[in-house]
Amino acid sequence: MTATTVPPLAEAAGRPAHRDPNVLRWLGAYTSSMIGDSVYYIALSWAAVRTGTPSEAGIVMAVSALPRALLMLGGGVVADRLGPRRVVIGSDAVRCAAVLAVAAVMFLTSPSLWLLALLALVFGAVDAVFMPAVGALPARITGKDQLARVQGMRGLAIRCASVVGAPLGGIAVATGGATAAFTLAGALIAVSVPLLISVRVRPVPTDDPAGAVAGTPWRDLRDGLSYIRSHRVLAPLMLAIALGDLGFVGPLNVGLTLLADERGWGAAGMGWVLAGFGTGAGAASLLLAVRGRVGHAGRTAGCAILAGCVAIGALAFVPGVVAAVAVALLVGLLAGLSGALCGALLQTQADPAYLGRVTAVAGLVSLGIAPLSMPLSAAAAGAWGTGPVFVVSAAVCGLGGVVALCVRDLRRAELPR
């Protein structure tokens, strides 16, 4: 499929991203695809639990993580070589076909664990190319000065998907079982394909002609890693992201569950705390989407990480659910702001010719390294309690802020006007 191109900045010149029909078509496609993903995970977990034992269901849900982590760097090369729009269209088409095929099989016969595991494996492999391409696409559909705003819009789409997708998946499962939920997920992902086909993309506005992808895939991967390593902003930014996620993922995913159980908050209390976090993160995305730019981006991101780590540590010592929700709201706001700014800096600092590979490395850091903290957090909480775990995790997260503030080029990094 040949991408439709327009000259750089010729279309929608001076028009903010939230009023650009081209960007809005992309946003609609991305939102629909993400809601479909949320419904898919509800359907997969329900089908796995109903088909096998709890441990077998856990294995099915974890299967997708392995190919995603192993193939992510290669997915970045594919996105840069073939173009992110083409890769995203192909990825959504494959995911749609896979989900609908499983729905058809389940309609005709009883589901089996191997079929569900195969579907999860396909999703993980496709995600490995989908995620870098999604990260590289905004630079091809809007001007560099609008990339921060687009990052905020993307964050809002993710929050919308989590809020809308789970109830939709639950309703589909309640009314028609996992088969209906898989069908709904496939239909939602399918909506994204024609929208993406209508999105116009620009030629790669690279400032480094030598960075054009012309060698072998292996050489392209090495060039991408070398580019990140030698970049004065991207290299420390990757380290800051890695430390921030490593200290953040454990408390939010495992530590919060243990804390709610320890304090007697119950599932409802934990749900309110998670809602507080989601509200704060959504507010941060909205801020960036409306403003389009935050001054002193590198310094602000570093300060937000440091303040957020203090809030994470404080979460283990709050007296009740109401206070925990308030602290979680603050954590979400600060983490959402720092995450959005780090994402915007990745988008604006990286040469677009390398953006797929840059996004792949950032995704691998978040999806490959950060989840390692979850079993460690659970084991440590069992040995020493939740308080010390939250404090240590907060300290690790804070190191990301220290890096952002101590490395001069990252501290002085700005978003384009």
C-alpha positions as CSV (number, residue, x, y, z in Angstrom):
1,M,0.0,0.0,0.0
2,T,1.4,3.4,-1.0
3,A,1.1,6.1,1.5
4,T,-0.5,9.4,0.5
5,T,1.9,12.2,1.2
6,V,1.8,15.9,1.4
7,P,4.6,18.4,1.5
8,P,5.9,19.1,5.0
9,L,3.8,21.7,6.8
10,A,1.9,22.6,3.6
11,E,-1.3,21.2,4.9
12,A,-2.9,22.7,8.1
13,A,0.0,25.2,8.4
14,G,-0.6,27.1,11.6
15,R,-3.5,24.9,12.6
16,P,-3.3,23.3,16.0
17,A,-3.4,19.5,16.1
18,H,-6.8,19.3,17.8
19,R,-8.4,21.2,14.9
20,D,-6.6,19.3,12.1
21,P,-8.9,16.8,10.4
22,N,-5.9,14.6,9.5
23,V,-4.8,14.4,13.1
24,L,-8.4,13.8,14.3
25,R,-8.8,10.9,11.9
26,W,-5.6,9.4,13.3
27,L,-6.9,10.0,16.9
28,G,-10.2,8.3,16.1
29,A,-8.4,5.3,14.6
30,Y,-6.1,5.1,17.6
31,T,-8.9,5.4,20.1
32,S,-11.0,2.8,18.4
33,S,-8.1,0.4,18.3
34,M,-7.2,0.9,22.0
35,I,-10.9,0.4,23.1
36,G,-10.8,-2.8,21.0
37,D,-7.7,-3.9,22.8
38,S,-9.3,-3.3,26.2
39,V,-12.3,-5.4,25.2
40,Y,-10.0,-8.1,23.8
41,Y,-8.2,-8.4,27.1
42,I,-11.4,-8.7,29.0
43,A,-12.6,-11.5,26.6
44,L,-9.3,-13.3,26.7
45,S,-9.1,-13.3,30.5
46,W,-12.7,-14.5,30.8
47,A,-12.3,-17.2,28.2
48,A,-9.1,-18.4,29.8
49,V,-10.5,-18.5,33.3
50,R,-13.6,-20.4,32.1
51,T,-11.6,-22.9,30.1
52,G,-8.6,-23.8,32.4
53,T,-7.3,-23.5,35.9
54,P,-6.3,-20.1,37.4
55,S,-2.6,-20.9,36.8
56,E,-3.3,-21.9,33.2
57,A,-5.3,-18.7,32.7
58,G,-2.3,-16.8,34.1
59,I,0.0,-18.4,31.6
60,V,-2.4,-17.5,28.7
61,M,-2.5,-13.9,29.8
62,A,1.3,-13.8,30.1
63,V,2.1,-15.4,26.7
64,S,2.0,-12.2,24.7
65,A,4.7,-10.6,26.8
66,L,7.5,-12.8,25.5
67,P,7.3,-12.1,21.8
68,R,6.5,-8.4,22.5
69,A,9.7,-8.1,24.5
70,L,11.9,-10.2,22.2
71,L,10.7,-8.6,18.9
72,M,10.3,-5.0,20.0
73,L,13.6,-3.7,18.7
74,G,13.1,-5.4,15.4
75,G,9.6,-3.9,15.2
76,G,11.3,-0.4,15.4
77,V,13.4,-1.3,12.4
78,V,10.3,-2.5,10.5
79,A,8.5,0.8,11.3
80,D,11.4,2.9,10.1
81,R,11.9,0.8,6.9
82,L,8.3,0.4,5.8
83,G,6.8,3.6,7.2
84,P,4.8,3.8,10.4
85,R,1.4,4.3,8.7
86,R,1.7,1.1,6.6
87,V,2.8,-0.9,9.6
88,V,0.0,0.3,11.8
89,I,-2.6,-0.5,9.2
90,G,-1.1,-4.0,8.7
91,S,-0.9,-4.6,12.4
92,D,-4.6,-3.6,13.0
93,A,-5.7,-5.7,10.1
94,V,-3.9,-8.8,11.4
95,R,-5.2,-8.3,14.9
96,C,-8.7,-7.8,13.7
97,A,-8.5,-11.0,11.5
98,A,-7.0,-13.0,14.4
99,V,-9.7,-12.0,16.9
100,L,-12.6,-12.5,14.5
101,A,-11.2,-15.9,13.6
102,V,-11.1,-17.0,17.2
103,A,-14.6,-15.7,17.7
104,A,-15.8,-17.8,14.8
105,V,-14.1,-20.9,16.1
106,M,-15.6,-20.3,19.6
107,F,-19.1,-19.9,18.0
108,L,-18.8,-23.3,16.3
109,T,-17.1,-25.2,19.1
110,S,-15.8,-25.0,22.7
111,P,-12.7,-22.9,23.2
112,S,-9.4,-24.5,24.0
113,L,-6.4,-23.1,25.9
114,W,-4.1,-23.7,23.0
115,L,-6.3,-21.5,20.8
116,L,-6.4,-18.7,23.3
117,A,-2.6,-19.0,23.9
118,L,-2.0,-18.8,20.1
119,L,-4.2,-15.7,19.9
120,A,-2.2,-14.1,22.7
121,L,1.1,-15.1,21.0
122,V,-0.1,-13.4,17.8
123,F,-1.1,-10.3,19.6
124,G,2.2,-10.1,21.3
125,A,4.2,-10.5,18.1
126,V,2.0,-7.9,16.3
127,D,2.3,-5.5,19.3
128,A,6.1,-5.6,18.8
129,V,5.8,-3.8,15.5
130,F,2.6,-1.9,16.2
131,M,3.9,0.0,19.3
132,P,7.0,1.5,17.6
133,A,5.0,2.4,14.5
134,V,2.3,4.1,16.7
135,G,5.1,6.1,18.3
136,A,6.7,7.1,15.0
137,L,3.4,8.1,13.2
138,P,2.6,11.5,14.8
139,A,5.8,13.0,13.4
140,R,4.5,12.1,9.9
141,I,1.0,13.7,10.3
142,T,1.6,17.0,11.9
143,G,4.3,19.7,12.5
144,K,7.0,19.4,15.1
145,D,5.5,22.2,17.1
146,Q,2.3,20.2,17.6
147,L,3.8,16.9,18.7
148,A,3.5,17.7,22.4
149,R,-0.2,18.5,21.9
150,V,-0.6,15.2,20.0
151,Q,1.1,13.4,22.9
152,G,-1.5,14.8,25.3
153,M,-4.3,13.8,22.9
154,R,-2.9,10.3,22.7
155,G,-2.8,10.1,26.5
156,L,-6.5,11.1,26.6
157,A,-7.3,8.4,24.1
158,I,-5.5,5.8,26.3
159,R,-7.5,7.0,29.4
160,C,-10.7,6.9,27.3
161,A,-10.0,3.3,26.2
162,S,-9.5,2.2,29.8
163,V,-12.7,3.8,31.0
164,V,-14.9,2.7,28.1
165,G,-13.3,-0.6,27.1
166,A,-13.7,-2.4,30.4
167,P,-17.4,-1.8,30.8
168,L,-18.0,-2.6,27.1
169,G,-16.1,-5.9,27.4
170,G,-18.0,-6.7,30.6
171,I,-21.4,-6.1,29.0
172,A,-20.4,-8.1,25.9
173,V,-19.3,-11.0,28.1
174,A,-22.5,-10.8,30.2
175,T,-24.8,-10.8,27.2
176,G,-23.0,-13.1,24.8
177,G,-20.0,-14.6,26.5
178,A,-16.4,-14.4,25.3
179,T,-17.5,-15.0,21.7
180,A,-19.5,-11.8,21.7
181,A,-16.7,-9.9,23.4
182,F,-14.1,-11.1,20.9
183,T,-16.4,-10.1,18.0
184,L,-16.9,-6.7,19.5
185,A,-13.1,-6.3,19.9
186,G,-12.5,-7.3,16.3
187,A,-15.1,-4.8,15.1
188,L,-13.6,-1.9,17.1
189,I,-10.1,-2.7,15.8
190,A,-11.6,-2.9,12.2
191,V,-13.0,0.6,12.5
192,S,-9.4,1.9,12.7
193,V,-8.3,0.5,9.4
194,P,-10.3,2.8,7.0
195,L,-9.6,5.8,9.2
196,L,-5.9,5.1,9.0
197,I,-6.1,4.6,5.2
198,S,-7.5,8.1,5.0
199,V,-4.7,9.6,7.0
200,R,-2.2,11.6,4.9
201,V,1.5,11.3,5.9
202,R,4.4,13.5,5.1
203,P,7.8,12.5,3.8
204,V,10.4,11.9,6.5
205,P,11.6,15.4,7.5
206,T,15.0,14.1,8.5
207,D,17.9,16.4,9.3
208,D,20.3,13.6,8.8
209,P,20.3,12.2,5.3
210,A,22.9,9.6,6.3
211,G,20.3,8.2,8.7
212,A,18.1,7.1,5.9
213,V,17.3,3.4,6.1
214,A,19.3,1.8,3.4
215,G,21.4,-1.0,4.9
216,T,20.4,-4.4,6.3
217,P,17.9,-4.7,9.1
218,W,20.7,-5.7,11.5
219,R,22.7,-2.6,10.5
220,D,19.7,-0.4,10.9
221,L,19.2,-1.7,14.4
222,R,22.8,-1.1,15.3
223,D,22.6,2.4,13.8
224,G,19.5,3.2,15.8
225,L,21.1,2.1,19.1
226,S,24.2,4.0,18.3
227,Y,22.1,7.1,17.5
228,I,20.4,6.9,20.9
229,R,23.6,6.2,22.7
230,S,25.4,9.2,21.2
231,H,22.4,11.6,21.5
232,R,22.9,14.2,24.3
233,V,19.2,14.2,25.3
234,L,17.8,10.8,24.2
235,A,20.5,8.8,26.1
236,P,19.9,10.3,29.5
237,L,16.1,10.5,28.8
238,M,16.0,6.7,28.3
239,L,17.8,6.2,31.6
240,A,15.4,8.5,33.3
241,I,12.4,6.7,31.8
242,A,13.8,3.3,32.8
243,L,14.4,4.3,36.5
244,G,11.1,6.1,36.7
245,D,9.1,3.1,35.4
246,L,11.2,0.6,37.4
247,G,10.2,2.4,40.6
248,F,6.7,3.1,39.6
249,V,5.3,-0.2,38.2
250,G,5.8,-2.3,41.3
251,P,3.9,-0.1,43.7
252,L,1.1,0.6,41.3
253,N,0.4,-3.0,40.2
254,V,1.4,-5.3,43.0
255,G,2.1,-3.0,46.0
256,L,-1.3,-1.3,45.8
257,T,-3.1,-4.7,45.9
258,L,-1.1,-5.8,48.9
259,L,-1.6,-2.4,50.6
260,A,-5.4,-2.5,50.1
261,D,-5.5,-6.0,51.5
262,E,-3.3,-5.0,54.5
263,R,-5.4,-1.9,55.3
264,G,-8.7,-3.6,54.8
265,W,-9.8,-1.3,52.0
266,G,-11.1,-4.2,49.9
267,A,-11.6,-4.3,46.1
268,A,-13.8,-1.3,46.2
269,G,-11.3,0.8,48.0
270,M,-8.5,-0.2,45.7
271,G,-10.8,0.7,42.7
272,W,-11.3,4.2,44.1
273,V,-7.5,4.6,44.5
274,L,-6.9,3.5,40.9
275,A,-9.7,5.8,39.8
276,G,-7.8,8.7,41.5
277,F,-4.7,7.8,39.7
278,G,-6.4,7.6,36.4
279,T,-8.1,10.9,36.9
280,G,-4.8,12.6,37.7
281,A,-3.1,11.1,34.7
282,G,-6.0,12.1,32.5
283,A,-5.8,15.7,33.8
284,A,-2.1,15.8,32.9
285,S,-2.8,14.6,29.4
286,L,-5.6,17.2,29.0
287,L,-3.3,19.9,30.2
288,L,-0.7,19.1,27.5
289,A,-3.4,18.6,24.8
290,V,-4.9,22.1,25.6
291,R,-1.8,24.1,26.1
292,G,0.2,22.3,23.4
293,R,3.5,23.2,25.1
294,V,5.0,23.3,28.6
295,G,8.0,25.5,29.1
296,H,11.3,24.1,30.5
297,A,10.1,20.6,29.5
298,G,13.3,18.8,30.7
299,R,13.4,20.6,34.0
300,T,9.7,20.2,34.6
301,A,9.7,16.5,33.8
302,G,12.6,16.0,36.3
303,C,10.8,18.0,39.0
304,A,7.6,16.1,38.4
305,I,9.4,12.7,38.7
306,L,10.9,13.8,42.0
307,A,7.7,15.1,43.4
308,G,5.9,12.0,42.2
309,C,8.3,9.7,43.9
310,V,7.6,11.5,47.2
311,A,3.9,10.9,46.7
312,I,4.5,7.3,45.9
313,G,6.4,6.8,49.1
314,A,3.6,8.6,51.1
315,L,0.9,6.4,49.7
316,A,2.0,3.5,52.0
317,F,1.5,5.6,55.1
318,V,-1.8,7.4,54.5
319,P,-4.5,6.6,57.2
320,G,-7.5,5.8,55.1
321,V,-9.1,5.3,51.7
322,V,-10.0,9.0,51.2
323,A,-6.5,10.2,51.9
324,A,-5.1,7.4,49.6
325,V,-7.4,8.5,46.8
326,A,-6.1,12.1,47.2
327,V,-2.5,11.0,47.2
328,A,-3.1,8.7,44.2
329,L,-4.7,11.6,42.4
330,L,-1.5,13.6,43.0
331,V,0.7,10.6,41.9
332,G,-1.4,10.3,38.7
333,L,-1.1,14.0,37.9
334,L,2.7,14.1,38.4
335,A,3.4,10.7,36.7
336,G,1.1,11.7,33.9
337,L,2.8,15.0,33.4
338,S,6.3,13.6,33.6
339,G,5.3,10.7,31.3
340,A,3.7,13.0,28.7
341,L,6.7,15.4,28.8
342,C,9.2,12.5,28.4
343,G,7.1,11.2,25.5
344,A,6.9,14.6,23.9
345,L,10.7,15.1,24.2
346,L,11.2,11.7,22.6
347,Q,9.0,12.8,19.7
348,T,10.6,16.2,19.2
349,Q,14.3,15.4,20.0
350,A,14.6,12.3,17.8
351,D,15.2,12.5,14.1
352,P,12.0,11.2,12.5
353,A,14.1,8.7,10.4
354,Y,15.0,7.0,13.7
355,L,11.8,7.5,15.6
356,G,10.5,3.9,15.2
357,R,13.7,2.6,16.7
358,V,13.7,5.2,19.4
359,T,10.1,4.4,20.4
360,A,11.0,0.7,20.3
361,V,13.8,1.2,22.8
362,A,11.6,3.3,25.1
363,G,8.8,0.6,24.8
364,L,11.3,-2.2,25.6
365,V,12.4,-0.2,28.7
366,S,8.9,0.1,29.9
367,L,7.5,-3.4,29.0
368,G,10.7,-5.4,29.3
369,I,12.6,-4.0,32.3
370,A,10.0,-2.3,34.5
371,P,7.7,-5.4,34.9
372,L,10.7,-7.2,36.6
373,S,9.9,-5.0,39.6
374,M,6.5,-6.7,40.2
375,P,7.7,-10.1,41.5
376,L,10.5,-8.4,43.4
377,S,8.0,-6.0,45.0
378,A,5.7,-8.8,45.9
379,A,8.5,-10.9,47.5
380,A,9.9,-7.9,49.4
381,A,6.5,-6.9,50.7
382,G,6.0,-10.4,52.0
383,A,9.3,-10.2,53.8
384,W,9.4,-6.6,55.1
385,G,5.9,-5.2,54.6
386,T,4.5,-2.7,52.1
387,G,6.0,0.4,53.7
388,P,9.7,-0.3,53.0
389,V,8.8,-1.5,49.5
390,F,7.0,1.7,48.6
391,V,9.9,3.8,50.1
392,V,12.6,1.9,48.1
393,S,10.5,2.0,44.9
394,A,10.0,5.7,45.4
395,A,13.8,6.2,45.8
396,V,14.4,4.2,42.5
397,C,11.8,6.3,40.7
398,G,13.4,9.5,42.2
399,L,16.7,8.6,40.6
400,G,15.1,9.2,37.2
401,G,14.3,12.7,38.3
402,V,17.9,13.2,39.5
403,V,19.2,12.1,36.1
404,A,16.8,14.5,34.3
405,L,17.9,17.4,36.5
406,C,21.7,16.6,36.7
407,V,22.3,16.1,32.9
408,R,22.6,19.6,31.5
409,D,21.3,18.9,28.0
410,L,18.2,17.0,29.2
411,R,17.5,19.6,31.9
412,R,17.6,22.4,29.3
413,A,15.6,20.5,26.7
414,E,12.6,22.4,25.4
415,L,9.6,21.6,23.3
416,P,9.3,23.4,20.0
417,R,7.2,26.6,19.9
